Amino acid sequence: MKYVAVPVFCVSLLSLSAEAEPLPPDIAQAYQAAGMVMKNGQWTGCPDDENGLATIAPEDYRDINGDGIADLVITDNGTYCYGMTGQGFSLLCKASGKWQVIYASEGIPTFLPTKQKTPGGWPDVMIGGPGFCFPVMRWNGKTYVLNRKEADSGGSC
């Protein structure tokens, strides 16, 4: 499983609580920041997969770390690049007016209510996929690191 973490601090004096969704040029910049490419009119992180498709669900554009600024999760699908899980994702925030990747991994992200009491306030992320025991990544103030493993029912394993 690949993990990519970049120390980025997303700070803004503006609140996006009244803004509904990013404008299309902003979406394109987010896809590009996440390493996606346009193929046959669709964004994908896996251009070698004919069925690969990157998407942003409406619920994935929201304030994830509780700072009042909307963050973004881009989901990329396809078994060619993501194996049995069939999915990868990128977590992005806006810093200095541009989308920046905070964390990217193959797997299915579940944002948990737990988090380290560090600057930034990013929640723990359980990385789901096939099986019963999943890694839980925790923000340490600079990057996401492995914190524990958790069963899909919420217990330890």
N, C-alpha and C positions, 0 to 999 in steps of 0.2 A: 504494500500500500504506500503510495507516495504522499508526503505531506509537504506543503509549501507554506511557510509563514514569513511574513515581512513585517518588521517593526514599523508601524505607521500610527500616528496619532491623529485622529479625526476630530477636529475641533472647529466649531463655527459659532458665530454670535447670532446666526439666523436660525429660526425654528421653521421646520417644514410642515408643521401641523396643519396648515391650511392648504398645502399643495397636495394634489391628488396623486399624480404619477409623473415620472420624468418625461421630458419631451423626447421625441424620437432621436434627435442628434445626441442627446445625453445618453440614451439607451445604447446607441452605436458605440459611444466612447466607453461605456461600461463593458460591453462585450469585448471590445478591443483590449481594454485593460486586463480582462480576464484571460486573454490569449485566444479568444475565439476568432474564427475566420468566416467570411461569407462564402457559401458554396451553394450554387443553384438557388439563390435567393433566400437562403436560410443560414442562420448563425450556427456554427458547430465548433467544438473543441477537438473534434476527431474527424478531420476531413477524409481520412481513409475509409471511414465507415459510411456506406451509402445510406444507412438509416440514422446516422448521428444527427442530433438536433439539440441545440441549446435553447432554453426557454427561461422566461421570467414570469412566474405566476403573480397575480395581483397581491397575494398575501406575502410574497417574498420581497416587496418593497415597503419596508416599515422600519421603525426605530427598534433595532435589535439590542443595542447596548444601553438604552435608557438615557441617552444624552439629548433627546429632543430632535435629533437629526435622522432622517430616513436613511437606512442602510439597504443593501441589496444582496440577494442570493440568486446567482445564476446557476441553473441546473443544466447539466449536459448529459445526454442519454446516448447509449450505444454499447453493445457488448464487445465490439471490436477493441475499444480502448479501455473499457471498464470491467471486462470479464463478467462473471456470474452476477455481480451486483448490478451491472448495466447502467450505472449512473456515477457521475462525478459532480462536484459543485465548487463554486467560488463564492466566498463571502467578501463583499466590497463595502467600503465606506467612502465618503467624499472628504477629501483633504485638499486644501488649497484650490478648491473649485474643480478638482478632477477625481474621477473614481479610481480607487486604489485597492488592490487585493490585500485583505487582512489574512486570509487563510484559504487554501484550496486543497481538496483531497478527492480521491475516488470514494464512493460510498454515498449513503443517504443521511443528510444531516438532521439531527433532532436537537433543537436548542432547549436545554434543560433550565430549570429554575435556579440551579446552583451556580455559583461563580466565586472566584477568588476576590477578596476585597483589595483590589489593586486599581490604579488609575485606568480609566477606560471602561470599566464595568461590563466587559463582554461576557456573555453567559457560557457555561460549559456546553460543549457540543459532543453528542454521542454520534459516532460514525457507524451507521447501520449497514447491513448487507446480509448475505447468506450466513446462517449460523445462529448461535444463541448468546454469544458473549462478544461485546463490542467495546472498542476503545472509546474513552471519554477524554476529550482534549480540554485543557483549561488555559485561559489567558493568564499569563504571568506578569502582565504590565508591558510586555514588549512583543510577545509572540505566543502562539498556542503550543502547548507541550502536553505529552501524555500524562494524565493525572491518575487514571484508574481504568479498570475494565468493569463493565456493567452488563448484567443479563438483560435481555429484551423485556423482562417483566419488572425491571427496576432494581433488582437485587444485585449483590456483588457476585462475581464468578471467579 
